[in-house]
Amino acid sequence: MLRSQIIGTVRKTCRAFGTTARSCSEHTSAVSGFGFQLSGDQQSIQETAKQFSRDVIIPAAPHHDKTGEYPTDVIKQAWELGLVNTHIPTDYGGIGLGVFEAALVSEQLAYGCTGIQTAIEANTLAEAPVILAGNDAQKRKYLGRMTEEPLMAAYCVTEPGAGSDVAGAKTNAVKRGDKWIVNGQKMWITNGGKANWYFLLAKTDPAANAGKAFTGFIVDGNSPGITVGRKEWNMGQRASDTRGITFEDVEVPDENRLGEVGQGFKIAMGAFDITRPLVASAAVGLAERAMDEATAYALQRKTMGKSIIEHQAVAFMLADMAINVESSRMMVWRAAWLRDQNKRNTYYASIAKALASETANKCASDAVQIFGGNGFNTEYPVEKLMRDAKIFTIYEGTSQIQRLIISRAIADAAKQKL
């Protein structure tokens, strides 16, 4: 499917249900409720992403892993197919898919390479606050341009001393006339060196609590005073561009403020209800890739006169992979479906993120084990999967943060029953 064909398919489906700017998942669910059978359009979108992953991403992945070169050409091809910025509403030139459909795409892209998928998915994270809190002019200007050419964006929240503790961020913005002056340093910013614009969280009231101390801004990437740091050479996902970004007296017009002053923390955290299911779906994609690679190897590798898949020790490892992959995918689907119904999904998004992240790491580790000595060698694909998997338990909220969110939800629900 070409980009125009995908957009046409989605809009045709929307018209069939009498609306114009809502995702297919909303229409499908309104008619049939929750189910496990994908619609024809969903299957087409999934198959497009799957074919692209197998034909384009997998062959390109080793080069980008070894060199760290940003996958510009691959991303451009994905954009042409409509596999980038899938959730931008049709009113602003996008395809307008729901989180559920985006998760189908994310899983398939990650099957090919989570480094490349992360570069693509970083756009979603940066755009989510604009979709949630932006006014019409901001959406037309910044979301609209993303549909006109293959541009990248970045989510600037994490700092050298503030990762999970977002409330500890020190980057500040001071109002001067009709502008804000931003100073501070962000770190571990995906697409940091490639972004056309940034979503920035900055402290605007040092005396307020976290819920009212921060404000969100859209900052143009070419603004004077922005210094882009070196590309970080990470353990895995090396195709992704991760950098530190320094802001020195950067002027941001008040018209680029997202929402009300003091609402930035709420906006930034709200974006995770959209993006955590997508990160989890990427982890599922990596886990399934590890399972497939291990299964294929176990079928052809022989010891003691038979394929190693016939040894119970190996067979049970593969069975455990399947159990965890299928369970993780179901949690992703539930979290994504709830968000598309405009229902609170924070609890389920955290479960999906924690479960899928740890599934990815377990499946990749077991795949290396099944490959034996070959698994430890860079000529085989599973060592890359093991390196790429680790970050899933760290970024977009560590597994420990997810458990904190989940446990608080459990406690709150229990207290309401008293």
Buried (B, 14 or more C-beta within 10 A) or exposed (E): BEBEEBBEBBBEBBEEBEBEEBBBBBBBBEEEEEEEEBBEBBEBBBEBBBEBBEEBBBEBBBEBBEEBBBBEEBBEBBBBBBBBBBBBBBBBBBBBBBBBBBBBBBBBBBBBBBBBBBBBBBBBBBBBBBBBBBEEEBBBBBBBBBBEEBBBBBBBBBBEEBBEEBEEBBBBBEEEEEBBBBBBBBBBBBBBBBBBBBBBBBBBBEEEEBEBBBBBBBBBBEBEBBEBBEBBEBEBBBBBBBBBBBBEEBBBBEEBBBBEBBBBBBBBBBBBBBBBBBBBBBBBBBBBBBBBBBBEBBEEBEEEEEBBBBBEEBBEBBEBBBEBBEBBBBBBBBBBBBBBBEEEBBBBBBBBBBBBBBBBBBBBBBBBBBBBEBBEEEEBBBBBBBBBBBBBBBBBBBBEBBEBBBEEBEEEEEEEEE
